[in-house]
């Protein structure tokens, strides 16, 4: 299909829409003009499916862990309450990434990757039942209070989570923000890395959870790139 079909939808002076169409077509491998018109609807559907997939975390994560997981090195990682700030910042970073990436050609890929990683967690995590040993968060000041708040919200058993949800969500968001906005790629990755490693410094997770989260995120990103052409 030639680019001539684009002219049926985009006026000659609307160079922004023309560039966006070409970028979207190149990114997702869509050869036909009508697919550009379908992109907003497809993005909304994928976003809704991603939300449903990620919400499976809630009932699964409340189980009693089968065991504590960790390595010897985890015992030497200090408890640093200040890292509760980047830990909680995920709840700003995540929705901000969804909104910022939405008008870009990478929206469908990001939403599909989030949906895939949610399913990975739902399939694997119930059979792992692994938890991390928490720190003694008693202490003065707002930072200790915030850590105690996180512990209280997550429940007695540290959410019974493997791998870390914070890790795979922050990595996926950081990756697609970096692709959509290359000028801010470094900052996207700095935020994502801080969020990921905050999980071990406030003793919500251990290094195994980070490694698993990285693997989950990479798998979801590769799978999304492979499957996106089937959804247009």
N, C-alpha and C positions, 0 to 999 in steps of 0.2 A: 504494500500500500504506500503510495507516494505521499510526500508532505503536502501535495496539493489539496488533499481532503481537509487539512487543517484550516484552509482558507474559508471553508464553508461554515466554520464555527468561530473563527477569529478574524476580525477586520484587519485591513492592512496596517492601520496605525496602532493597533493594540500589540505592540512588540512584547510587552510583559507576559501576556497570556500565551503568545506564541513561544516564547522562551520557556515558560513553565511547562507547556505541553511537550516540547522537545525533551526537556530534562526529565519529566515524568516517564516519557516513553523509553528513554534510554535507561533509566534506573530500574524499571520493573519489566522491561522487555515487552511492552504493549505495542503491537504494530498497527492497530486500527484506531481511527479517529474517535469513534464512539466511546472508546475506553476512557478517554480523557474526561468526558462528561460524566462517566460513572465513578470517577475517583472519589469525589466527596462522599457519595453514598457508601461506597466500599469501605472507606476509612471509618465511617461511623459504625458500620456493622462490625468491622474488625475490633474497634475500640470497645464496643459492647461485649463482644466475645472474650476479649482480653480481661475485662472487668469481671465477667462471670468465672473465667478460669482462675484468675488470681484470688478470687473470693473463696475458693476451695481451701485455701490456707487456713481460714478461720476455724472450721470444725476439726480439721486434721491436726492442727497445732496444739490442741488443748488436751491431748492424751498424756498419759503417764509414761515417761521415757523408760525404755528397757534397761538403759545403762548410761553412765557418764562416758563421754568420748573425749579424747584428747591425747596429746603427746607430752613427753617430758618438758619440751620447750615451752609449752603453754603455762607451766607452773612458774616460769621465770618472766612472763610478760606482766609488767606492773599494772595495777589498777589505777587508772587515771580518770577521775571523774570529769575533767574538762572535756573529754571526748563524748560526753553525753550531748554536747551541742551539735557536732556533726551527725551524731546518731539520729537525733530528732529532726535534723534538717532534711532528712529524706522525705518527710511529709510536706515539705515545700518543693524540694527538687523534683520529685516524682510528678506531681500535677503540673508543675511549671514546664517540665519537659514534654508532657503530653500536649499541652496547649501550644508551646512554641514550635514543635515539630509538625503539628497538624497541617498548616498551610504549605508544607514543603513536600517534595517528592518522596521523602523518606518516612512519611507518616505510616503508610500501610505496612512497610517493613518493620517498623518499631512496634506497632500494635500487634502484628502477627507474632513477632518474637516474644512479646510479653504473654500472649495467649499460650504459646508453646511452652514457655518456661513454667507457667502456672500448671499446665498438665503434667510436666515432668515432676514437679514437686508432688502433685497429687498421686502420681503412680508410684514413686519411689519412697517418699518420706514415711508413709505408714509402716513400711517394713524395716525402717532403720531404727526409729525410736530412740534417738540419741540426744543427750543434753550436755550442757557445759556447767561446770561448777561456778557458782556466783561468788562475788566478793562480799565482804562485810561493808555495806554502804552506809553504816551509821557514822555520822559525822556532821559538823556544823556547816552552814552555808548553803547557798542555792544549788550548787552543782551536786552535792550529795543528796539533796532533797529531790532533784530531778532524776537521779539514778534510782532512788527508792521508788519514785513514781513509775518509772519504766518497769522495774521489777514487779511492782504491784499490779500494773496493767497486764503484763505478760503472764502473770500467774506463778504459782509455786514452782513449776517444773520448767521454767525458762522456755516455755513454748514448745518443748519437744521438737525442735526444728533442726533438720539437716537437709540441705545446706542452709546457709544464711539467706533469708529473703532480702535483707538489706543489701547483701553483696550482689546477687544476680539482678535485682531491679536497678540498683545504682549503676552497674556496669552497662546494662542495656541502654539505660537513659543517657549515660555519658557517651557511649559509642555513637548513638544516632544524633545526639546534639552536636558532637564533633563533626560528623559528616554533613549535617544540615548547615552548620555555621562554622566553617573552618577557621575563621578569624578568632573564634572563642574556644577552639578545640582544647587548648592547654587548660583553660579554666574549667571546662566541662570535666576533664579527666582529673584535675586536682580535687574538685568537689566529690566526684565518684569514688576516688581512692580514699579520701578522708572518711567518707561514710562507711566504706567497706571495712577499713581497719579500726574504725571506732567500735565495732562490734566486739573485738577482742580486748580492747583497752577498758571497756566498762564491764567486761566479763559476761556478756550476753552470749558469746560464741567463742569458738577456738579456731586454731589455724586450719583444722580439717574442714570446718564449716566455710571458711573463706575459699579454700581450694575447691570445694564442691560447688560453691556459688559461682566461681569463675568458670568452672567446667560447664555448669548449667547454662550460664549466659552465653558462652561461646557456642554451645550446641544449638541453642535457640536462635542465635543470630545466623548461623550457617543454614539451619533448617528453613528459616524464614526466607533467606535469599533463594533457596532452592525451590520453595513452594509458591512464592508470590506470583509467578507466571501462570499458575493454575487457577488463580482467583480473579482473573480479569477476563 
